[in-house]
Amino acid sequence: MKKRQVILITDGDEYARKNIEYIAKKVGGRCISKSYGNPTTLTGKEIVGMILEAPYDPVFVMFDDSGFVGEGAGEQALKYVATNKQMDVLGVIAVASRTHQSEWSKVDVTIDRFGELTHYGVDKSGIQELEVGRINGDTVYCLDELDVPLVVGIGDIGKMARMDDVKAGCPITEQAVQLILERSGFREQQSGK
């Protein structure tokens, strides 16, 4: 059975849903809209079932812990999907947030709200921070345990002082997605069919 190619997003609020649906359509992918929620209400097994039914790749899936300290439902579902043998994770968009307890993850690259790629972390507003290669968020705690090819950190999807608003075309979210598609070789695989 051919593996499904997925992009995981560590945010699941209404803003994230609108942006991810918009970008999925723009790049010819599919968004599992039912995965949105703050916090995530679906189990990893339920989400895998929906991914397998999606008509085409890449499949975008959202996960959210709603500030839950430690491993919440969003992270449990994310881990289940990311480690499922039928999934080929192209990359993860790690979304910064203000957390009650500081949960953080290593990232390979971040994109600030001005669209600049940087090795520094970014905050919820998409402003570069001083720490190198890490991002604070509420659904990122488990990312370091996963074997994924690329983790792209960004500010809060759909927000960042309206610079990632869906009315503006979600430029930061799209840039993160395009980076994952490019580095994963997804485009070459599609054109080689």
ZASE-137553 format. One record per residue (C-alpha): x, y, z; residue in three letters. Coordinates in pm, 1 decimal. Last residue first. Example, Ala and Ser with C-alpha at 12.3 -4.5 7.8 and 13.67 -1.06 7.14 Angstrom:
[roke [1367.0 -106.0 714.0] "ser"]
[roke [1230.0 -450.0 780.0] "ala"]
end
This chain:
[roke [445.5 1012.4 -1213.4] "lys"]
[roke [772.1 1209.6 -1220.2] "gly"]
[roke [598.2 1547.1 -1185.5] "ser"]
[roke [443.8 1441.3 -854.1] "gln"]
[roke [768.8 1296.0 -715.6] "gln"]
[roke [957.0 1610.8 -816.9] "glu"]
[roke [701.0 1828.8 -636.7] "arg"]
[roke [719.8 1618.3 -318.5] "phe"]
[roke [1101.4 1637.8 -298.8] "gly"]
[roke [1078.4 1679.9 78.9] "ser"]
[roke [1274.7 2006.0 67.7] "arg"]
[roke [1038.9 2166.4 -183.8] "glu"]
[roke [713.1 2050.6 -25.1] "leu"]
[roke [832.8 2154.9 321.6] "ile"]
[roke [947.5 2497.5 198.2] "leu"]
[roke [620.2 2543.2 9.0] "gln"]
[roke [424.4 2468.7 326.9] "val"]
[roke [625.5 2717.7 534.7] "ala"]
[roke [589.6 2984.3 264.7] "gln"]
[roke [216.4 2919.3 247.8] "glu"]
[roke [177.9 2965.6 622.4] "thr"]
[roke [373.5 3291.7 602.1] "ile"]
[roke [178.2 3423.1 301.6] "pro"]
[roke [-174.1 3339.3 425.3] "cys"]
[roke [-337.8 3497.4 116.4] "gly"]
[roke [-384.8 3846.7 260.9] "ala"]
[roke [-751.3 3776.3 336.8] "lys"]
[roke [-636.6 3451.0 503.7] "val"]
[roke [-441.1 3662.9 751.1] "asp"]
[roke [-69.5 3591.5 781.4] "asp"]
[roke [42.8 3955.1 824.1] "met"]
[roke [-262.4 4025.5 1040.3] "arg"]
[roke [-35.0 4122.7 1333.0] "ala"]
[roke [103.2 3766.3 1335.4] "met"]
[roke [-244.1 3611.9 1295.4] "lys"]
[roke [-352.5 3339.0 1057.4] "gly"]
[roke [-112.9 3088.1 1206.9] "ile"]
[roke [53.9 3199.9 1533.1] "asp"]
[roke [423.2 3248.9 1465.5] "gly"]
[roke [627.2 3007.3 1254.3] "ile"]
[roke [865.2 2714.6 1310.3] "gly"]
[roke [946.4 2470.2 1030.1] "val"]
[roke [1027.7 2112.7 1134.0] "val"]
[roke [1179.0 1899.7 856.9] "leu"]
[roke [1252.2 1531.1 799.6] "pro"]
[roke [1044.0 1381.1 1080.7] "val"]
[roke [1170.6 1118.0 1322.6] "asp"]
[roke [968.8 1204.6 1630.2] "leu"]
[roke [1085.6 1242.3 1988.8] "glu"]
[roke [1185.8 1607.3 1939.2] "asp"]
[roke [830.2 1683.0 1824.7] "leu"]
[roke [670.4 1567.3 2151.4] "cys"]
[roke [654.1 1901.9 2334.2] "tyr"]
[roke [535.2 2098.8 2030.2] "val"]
[roke [163.8 2130.0 2106.8] "thr"]
[roke [170.9 2427.3 2346.5] "asp"]
[roke [441.9 2635.5 2186.2] "gly"]
[roke [792.0 2770.5 2238.0] "asn"]
[roke [1030.4 2744.1 1944.9] "ile"]
[roke [1389.4 2631.3 1913.2] "arg"]
[roke [1683.5 2657.1 1674.8] "gly"]
[roke [1869.6 2955.6 1817.8] "val"]
[roke [1737.8 3153.4 2111.6] "glu"]
[roke [1723.8 3531.2 2077.4] "leu"]
[roke [1372.3 3565.5 1941.5] "glu"]
[roke [1249.6 3665.2 1596.1] "gln"]
[roke [901.9 3817.7 1582.5] "ile"]
[roke [622.7 3601.5 1439.9] "gly"]
[roke [363.7 3732.7 1686.1] "ser"]
[roke [355.1 3401.5 1874.4] "lys"]
[roke [734.2 3413.1 1910.9] "asp"]
[roke [1004.2 3318.5 1663.9] "val"]
[roke [1312.7 3101.4 1708.8] "gly"]
[roke [1644.7 3194.3 1551.8] "tyr"]
[roke [1779.3 3000.3 1252.1] "his"]
[roke [1609.5 3244.1 1018.0] "thr"]
[roke [1400.3 3253.7 702.4] "leu"]
[roke [1248.3 3597.6 650.0] "glu"]
[roke [881.7 3613.0 551.0] "gly"]
[roke [808.9 3934.1 742.6] "phe"]
[roke [620.8 3741.5 1009.5] "arg"]
[roke [929.0 3532.4 1083.4] "asp"]
[roke [1000.8 3199.3 918.7] "ile"]
[roke [1182.0 2941.5 1128.2] "thr"]
[roke [1430.7 2668.4 1041.7] "val"]
[roke [1521.7 2321.1 1162.5] "asp"]
[roke [1314.7 2346.2 1479.3] "val"]
[roke [1390.4 2211.9 1826.1] "lys"]
[roke [1093.2 2202.2 2056.3] "ser"]
[roke [955.1 2398.5 2346.5] "trp"]
[roke [715.5 2377.8 2633.5] "glu"]
[roke [734.7 2662.5 2882.7] "ser"]
[roke [446.4 2629.2 3124.3] "gln"]
[roke [152.7 2865.3 3085.8] "his"]
[roke [223.1 2875.7 2713.8] "thr"]
[roke [230.9 3169.1 2478.3] "arg"]
[roke [225.9 3026.5 2130.6] "ser"]
[roke [458.1 2935.8 1845.6] "ala"]
[roke [337.9 2703.9 1571.2] "val"]
[roke [548.4 2410.8 1456.7] "ala"]
[roke [475.6 2333.2 1090.2] "ile"]
[roke [579.2 1970.2 1053.1] "val"]
[roke [728.4 1792.8 753.8] "gly"]
[roke [683.2 1543.6 471.9] "leu"]
[roke [542.3 1279.9 707.3] "val"]
[roke [498.8 955.9 511.1] "asp"]
[roke [207.6 777.4 676.3] "met"]
[roke [97.2 414.3 639.6] "gln"]
[roke [345.0 298.6 905.6] "lys"]
[roke [186.8 522.1 1170.3] "asn"]
[roke [454.4 706.2 1369.4] "thr"]
[roke [348.6 1059.8 1274.5] "ala"]
[roke [-23.3 981.0 1309.1] "val"]
[roke [5.8 834.2 1659.3] "tyr"]
[roke [245.5 1105.8 1771.0] "lys"]
[roke [9.0 1379.0 1650.5] "leu"]
[roke [-288.6 1215.5 1825.1] "ala"]
[roke [-102.0 1203.0 2156.2] "gln"]
[roke [19.7 1557.9 2099.8] "glu"]
[roke [-330.2 1692.2 2046.1] "gly"]
[roke [-472.6 1496.4 2339.8] "ala"]
[roke [-222.2 1646.2 2582.5] "gly"]
[roke [139.0 1558.6 2655.9] "glu"]
[roke [269.6 1802.4 2913.0] "gly"]
[roke [75.6 2108.9 3021.3] "val"]
[roke [-249.8 2163.6 2831.8] "phe"]
[roke [-232.7 2499.2 2649.6] "gly"]
[roke [-509.8 2419.0 2403.2] "ser"]
[roke [-338.9 2091.8 2304.5] "asp"]
[roke [-389.0 2137.1 1929.2] "asp"]
[roke [-330.9 1920.1 1621.9] "phe"]
[roke [-402.8 2003.7 1257.6] "met"]
[roke [-366.6 1771.0 956.7] "val"]
[roke [-277.0 1857.9 597.1] "phe"]
[roke [-282.6 1580.1 335.6] "val"]
[roke [-41.5 1612.3 46.1] "pro"]
[roke [-184.5 1422.5 -127.3] "asp"]
[roke [-509.8 1310.5 -286.7] "tyr"]
[roke [-859.5 1169.0 -234.9] "pro"]
[roke [-852.6 1166.0 146.3] "ala"]
[roke [-983.2 831.4 277.4] "glu"]
[roke [-647.6 724.5 423.1] "leu"]
[roke [-618.0 1062.0 595.7] "ile"]
[roke [-962.1 1018.1 752.3] "met"]
[roke [-871.9 676.2 894.8] "gly"]
[roke [-542.0 816.4 1025.4] "val"]
[roke [-739.3 1091.0 1203.1] "ile"]
[roke [-965.8 838.7 1376.6] "glu"]
[roke [-662.3 637.9 1493.2] "lys"]
[roke [-490.7 950.0 1623.6] "gly"]
[roke [-795.9 1028.6 1831.4] "thr"]
[roke [-1023.9 1320.5 1748.6] "leu"]
[roke [-1099.2 1597.3 1999.5] "thr"]
[roke [-802.5 1826.8 1941.6] "thr"]
[roke [-812.3 2118.8 2186.1] "pro"]
[roke [-889.3 2370.0 2042.0] "asn"]
[roke [-1034.8 2201.3 1738.9] "gly"]
[roke [-938.9 2129.2 1379.5] "tyr"]
[roke [-892.9 1768.3 1276.5] "ser"]
[roke [-1237.4 1773.9 1111.7] "lys"]
[roke [-1091.7 1997.8 840.0] "ser"]
[roke [-861.5 1720.5 716.4] "ile"]
[roke [-706.0 1943.3 453.1] "cys"]
[roke [-635.6 1807.3 103.5] "arg"]
[roke [-365.5 1903.4 -140.2] "gly"]
[roke [-361.9 2089.2 -471.4] "gly"]
[roke [-126.3 2364.0 -357.1] "val"]
[roke [-398.0 2632.8 -342.9] "lys"]
[roke [-659.5 2400.5 -194.4] "lys"]
[roke [-428.4 2298.2 88.3] "ala"]
[roke [-334.0 2664.2 139.4] "ile"]
[roke [-694.2 2781.0 186.4] "tyr"]
[roke [-793.4 2487.2 409.8] "glu"]
[roke [-477.7 2545.1 616.8] "ile"]
[roke [-548.7 2915.1 658.4] "asn"]
[roke [-914.4 2874.6 755.7] "lys"]
[roke [-838.4 2589.9 997.0] "arg"]
[roke [-547.8 2777.7 1158.1] "ala"]
[roke [-764.9 3081.6 1223.1] "tyr"]
[roke [-1040.2 2864.4 1372.7] "glu"]
[roke [-801.4 2693.3 1614.9] "asp"]
[roke [-602.5 2379.0 1545.2] "gly"]
[roke [-232.7 2447.1 1583.9] "asp"]
[roke [66.0 2213.3 1569.2] "thr"]
[roke [44.5 2147.7 1192.9] "ile"]
[roke [136.1 1813.7 1036.6] "leu"]
[roke [205.2 1773.0 664.2] "ile"]
[roke [114.3 1435.5 517.6] "val"]
[roke [208.2 1205.5 232.6] "gln"]
[roke [2.0 887.8 236.0] "arg"]
[roke [203.3 567.8 199.8] "lys"]
[roke [127.1 344.0 -97.3] "lys"]
[roke [0.0 0.0 0.0] "met"]
end
